[in-house]
């Protein structure tokens, strides 16, 4: 008889405990938890630290893209102040590059621009690898043909040395020009990548501009980064 009573008590305790356990799971485990995006580029350990479950973890200083100083298709000077608080997707192009890779990347960026047209957190920028020819007046005509609106989708040019230094040493993308004797003209070689940059100017992803899988990943990770930015804003970070 005593055994039967104990079983009933255990069953009752279990029934009462389950809702509380489920509530705990929803509160603690069911939060918007996602795998954070990685950071690319050189990094160093900071002198500061933060606490995780009572343990002090050294902070990490991640590479921040610097020295953005270019001109867009309507002649406005563009710096990081132009993208304050923005998520930025950068791609490379040149107006005389009538190749499959350039055209595919342009169409892909057009699709992203349409998807995030009303999202004020997301901006796009195309940096020309032919800055001597692609001056603002040339970019303006190109932008008009492709529906690229300055302020949302900037086409950037500037001093050739600064442009290539920014691409190679800040974005860590290979891009260069070389003279081809047989063709008697300059040829352009570059990594056809999109770069995802957060509001702190840190690189969060690279995506092959001609790969549909990579473009789908970029779309997903833009959304993840939007969620991260909103969450950090709510937390006061």
C-alpha positions as CSV (number, residue, x, y, z in Angstrom):
1,X,0.0,0.0,0.0
2,X,2.8,2.3,0.9
3,X,4.6,1.5,-2.4
4,X,1.4,2.5,-4.3
5,X,1.2,5.8,-2.5
6,X,4.8,6.6,-3.2
7,X,4.2,5.8,-6.9
8,X,1.2,8.2,-7.0
9,X,3.3,10.9,-5.3
10,X,6.1,10.5,-7.9
11,X,3.6,10.7,-10.7
12,X,2.0,13.8,-9.3
13,X,5.4,15.5,-8.8
14,X,6.4,14.6,-12.4
15,X,3.1,16.1,-13.7
16,X,3.7,19.3,-11.7
17,X,7.3,19.5,-12.7
18,X,6.9,19.1,-16.5
19,X,5.2,22.5,-17.1
20,X,7.9,24.2,-15.1
21,X,10.7,22.4,-17.0
22,X,9.1,23.2,-20.3
23,X,8.8,26.9,-19.3
24,X,12.5,26.9,-18.4
25,X,13.4,25.4,-21.8
26,X,11.3,28.0,-23.6
27,X,12.8,30.9,-21.6
28,X,16.5,29.7,-21.5
29,X,16.9,27.4,-24.5
30,X,14.2,28.7,-26.8
31,X,15.6,32.2,-27.2
32,X,16.7,33.4,-30.6
33,X,20.0,31.6,-30.5
34,X,21.9,31.1,-33.8
35,X,25.4,30.4,-34.8
36,X,27.1,33.8,-35.0
37,X,28.8,34.7,-38.2
38,X,32.6,34.5,-38.2
39,X,35.0,37.4,-38.4
40,X,37.6,37.6,-41.2
41,X,41.0,39.2,-41.3
42,X,43.8,39.6,-38.8
43,X,42.9,39.7,-35.1
44,X,44.6,40.2,-31.8
45,X,43.9,39.6,-28.1
46,X,42.8,42.7,-26.2
47,X,43.9,43.7,-22.7
48,X,40.2,43.7,-21.7
49,X,38.0,40.7,-20.9
50,X,34.4,39.6,-20.3
51,X,32.8,37.1,-18.0
52,X,31.2,33.9,-19.2
53,X,29.7,31.8,-16.4
54,X,32.1,33.3,-13.9
55,X,35.2,32.8,-16.1
56,X,37.1,35.8,-17.5
57,X,37.5,35.5,-21.3
58,X,39.9,37.8,-23.1
59,X,38.3,40.1,-25.6
60,X,39.3,39.8,-29.3
61,X,40.0,42.8,-31.5
62,X,38.9,42.0,-35.1
63,X,40.1,43.6,-38.3
64,X,38.1,46.7,-39.2
65,X,38.0,47.9,-42.8
66,X,39.4,51.4,-42.9
67,X,40.3,54.2,-45.3
68,X,37.1,54.3,-47.3
69,X,37.5,57.5,-49.3
70,X,35.8,57.4,-52.8
71,X,33.3,59.1,-55.0
72,X,30.0,57.7,-56.1
73,X,28.1,57.9,-59.4
74,X,26.6,61.3,-58.6
75,X,29.9,62.8,-57.5
76,X,29.3,62.6,-53.7
77,X,32.3,61.8,-51.5
78,X,31.7,58.4,-49.7
79,X,33.3,57.5,-46.4
80,X,32.3,55.3,-43.5
81,X,30.2,58.2,-42.3
82,X,28.0,57.5,-45.3
83,X,27.3,54.0,-43.9
84,X,26.9,54.8,-40.2
85,X,25.0,52.0,-38.6
86,X,24.6,50.1,-41.9
87,X,25.3,46.6,-43.1
88,X,27.2,46.9,-46.3
89,X,27.6,44.4,-49.2
90,X,30.5,45.2,-51.5
91,X,31.3,43.8,-54.9
92,X,33.8,44.6,-57.6
93,X,33.0,45.4,-61.2
94,X,34.0,47.6,-64.2
95,X,31.8,49.2,-66.8
96,X,33.8,47.8,-69.7
97,X,33.8,44.3,-68.3
98,X,31.2,42.7,-70.6
99,X,32.0,39.2,-69.4
100,X,29.7,36.5,-68.0
101,X,31.2,36.9,-64.5
102,X,30.6,40.7,-64.4
103,X,27.1,40.4,-65.8
104,X,26.1,37.5,-63.5
105,X,27.4,39.5,-60.4
106,X,25.5,42.6,-61.5
107,X,22.3,40.6,-61.9
108,X,22.8,39.0,-58.5
109,X,23.4,42.4,-56.8
110,X,20.3,43.7,-58.6
111,X,18.2,40.9,-57.0
112,X,19.6,41.7,-53.6
113,X,18.9,45.3,-54.0
114,X,15.3,44.5,-54.8
115,X,15.0,42.2,-51.9
116,X,16.3,44.8,-49.4
117,X,15.0,47.9,-51.1
118,X,12.9,48.9,-48.1
119,X,15.4,47.8,-45.5
120,X,17.3,50.9,-44.3
121,X,19.9,48.8,-42.5
122,X,21.3,47.3,-45.7
123,X,23.3,49.1,-48.4
124,X,25.2,48.0,-51.4
125,X,28.4,49.3,-53.1
126,X,30.2,48.3,-56.3
127,X,33.9,49.3,-56.5
128,X,35.3,49.7,-60.0
129,X,38.6,48.1,-60.7
130,X,39.0,50.5,-63.7
131,X,39.0,53.8,-61.8
132,X,40.9,55.7,-64.5
133,X,38.1,55.2,-67.0
134,X,35.2,54.7,-64.7
135,X,34.8,58.3,-63.5
136,X,31.5,59.5,-62.0
137,X,30.0,60.6,-65.3
138,X,30.6,57.1,-66.7
139,X,29.3,55.4,-63.6
140,X,26.2,57.6,-63.7
141,X,25.3,56.3,-67.2
142,X,26.0,52.7,-66.1
143,X,23.9,53.2,-62.9
144,X,20.9,54.6,-64.9
145,X,20.9,51.6,-67.3
146,X,20.9,49.1,-64.4
147,X,18.7,51.0,-62.0
148,X,21.4,51.6,-59.3
149,X,20.2,54.4,-57.0
150,X,23.0,56.4,-55.3
151,X,22.6,56.2,-51.5
152,X,21.3,52.7,-51.6
153,X,23.6,51.2,-54.2
154,X,26.7,53.3,-54.7
155,X,29.1,52.8,-57.5
156,X,32.5,53.9,-56.2
157,X,35.6,55.2,-57.9
158,X,38.6,57.3,-56.9
159,X,42.4,57.6,-57.0
160,X,43.7,54.4,-58.6
161,X,46.3,53.8,-55.9
162,X,43.8,54.3,-53.1
163,X,41.2,52.1,-54.7
164,X,43.5,49.1,-55.2
165,X,45.0,49.6,-51.8
166,X,41.5,49.5,-50.2
167,X,40.5,46.4,-52.2
168,X,43.7,44.4,-51.6
169,X,44.8,45.5,-48.1
170,X,41.5,46.3,-46.4
171,X,39.0,43.8,-48.1
172,X,41.8,41.3,-48.7
173,X,40.5,40.6,-52.2
174,X,43.0,40.2,-55.1
175,X,42.5,42.7,-57.8
176,X,45.1,44.1,-60.2
177,X,45.6,45.4,-63.8
178,X,48.3,44.1,-66.2
179,X,49.2,45.1,-69.7
180,X,48.7,42.3,-72.2
181,X,51.2,42.8,-75.1
182,X,49.3,40.6,-77.6
183,X,46.0,42.5,-77.0
184,X,47.9,45.8,-76.6
185,X,45.6,46.8,-73.8
186,X,45.2,46.6,-70.0
187,X,43.6,43.5,-68.7
188,X,41.8,43.1,-65.3
189,X,42.1,40.3,-62.9
190,X,40.2,40.1,-59.6
191,X,38.4,37.8,-57.2
192,X,34.8,38.1,-58.1
193,X,33.5,38.1,-54.5
194,X,30.8,39.8,-52.5
195,X,32.0,41.0,-49.0
196,X,29.6,41.3,-46.1
197,X,30.6,44.0,-43.6
198,X,28.9,44.8,-40.3
199,X,28.2,48.3,-38.9
200,X,31.5,48.2,-37.1
201,X,33.3,47.7,-40.4
202,X,34.3,44.1,-39.7
203,X,34.3,41.5,-42.5
204,X,31.7,38.8,-41.7
205,X,31.7,36.8,-44.9
206,X,33.0,36.3,-48.5
207,X,30.7,34.9,-51.2
208,X,31.6,33.8,-54.8
209,X,29.5,36.2,-57.0
210,X,28.8,33.5,-59.7
211,X,27.8,30.7,-57.3
212,X,24.1,30.3,-56.7
213,X,24.8,28.4,-53.5
214,X,27.1,31.2,-52.2
215,X,24.5,33.8,-53.1
216,X,21.8,31.8,-51.2
217,X,24.2,31.7,-48.2
218,X,24.8,35.4,-48.5
219,X,21.0,36.1,-48.4
220,X,20.7,33.9,-45.2
221,X,23.7,35.5,-43.6
222,X,22.4,39.1,-44.3
223,X,19.3,38.1,-42.3
224,X,21.5,36.6,-39.5
225,X,23.5,39.8,-39.3
226,X,20.4,42.0,-39.3
227,X,19.2,40.0,-36.3
228,X,22.6,40.3,-34.6
229,X,22.6,44.1,-35.1
230,X,19.1,44.5,-33.8
231,X,19.8,42.3,-30.8
232,X,23.0,44.2,-29.9
233,X,21.1,47.5,-30.3
234,X,18.4,46.2,-27.8
235,X,21.2,45.1,-25.4
236,X,22.8,48.6,-25.7
237,X,26.0,47.3,-27.3
